[in-house]
Amino acid sequence: MADIIDGKAFAAKIRAEVKEDSDKLISQKQVDPCLAVVLVGENPASKVYVGQKSKMAKECNIKTKDYKLDESTDQKTLLKLIEDLNNDSTVHGILVQLPLPKQIDERKVIDTIVVEKDVDGFHAINAGRLSIGGDMLKRAFIPCTPLGSLLLLKDQVGDLRGKNAVVVGRSNIVGKPMSQLLIEESCTVTIVHSKTKDIESVCAQADVVVVAVGRPEMVDAKWLKEGAVVIDVGINRIPVTKEDGSEGSKIVGDVDFASASEKASKITPVPGGVGPMTIACLLRNTVTSAYRHAGLNDPRSH
Ligand code: NDP
């Protein structure tokens, strides 16, 4: 039976470090780290995420500036807001919650955020720095979900050098940056996706499996080598019938936890695994940005 990786507890530890770093900057340099949080529209999940991010930022003594824009907001208005935030020297991080309404070009918006405030790490230049790696990585902001997954992995496994890692999913937000981080850790990395042939047997070679597909409970024990370490990034809401017969829903990952935990050595639960790490890493990136803007070295290395 696998050990359950407690992402909630580890994220609380990271947030405590973030608060310590934030307090140090405030007392020694009189700089208040500040995150601008931009939400466009009424997407219910986005509203929840934005609320959690702002609340946890405040708990870490990071100020927030919250902007809630109408669903019908046009691209020009949003780009103007971003330009204003780029020019606002009191703001160190700009978060635009995705997805954006369809009239807005997401890539254009992301690439309008000045690289030095792109704490989500989605800007083309930050993606490029991550891809080049080495010293370039030290100047990049790394996307929060893959960074959180890597920190969990390093905490659990230690040295990742030479491990066979398979990343399931190739999105720009999770799969691709995750694979680049694992390459940087000297893993042997394979990315699999919806067109991969014989995907189960590719995964079954892996010492480390990171799954980010958005398909509820897709990966089960058959996909895994005995003793593999499994990081489940997925967040899927599925319908359930409650004990009293009424209809409800619950959150599950992309991994069939019950089956996979019979074969894995360590596994993240959903919820309580990668999810809390994503927000902790956003706050960490914001404080890192505030340090950089104050001309200081990064408070922590990854
Ligand atoms: P995307 O939809 O952008 O990407 C999904 C990837 O999975 C694609 O590369 C797709 O392949 C691949 N895929 C889809 N179906 C299959 C299949 N049957 N077999 C193999 N590969 C498949 O999703 P994201 O990366 O944005 O998110 C993935 C999951 O992670 C979601 O559940 C999301 O909610 C969750 N998530 C969680 C976060 C957290 O904080 N914990 C943060 C971000 C996301 P192809 O490219 O070929 O289409």
Residues whose N, C-alpha, C, O or C-beta is under 5 A from the ligand:
A	BS01	NDP	T145 G169 R170 S171 I173 V174 G175 V192 H193 S194 K195 A212 V213 G214 V233 G234 I235 N236 V274 G275 T278
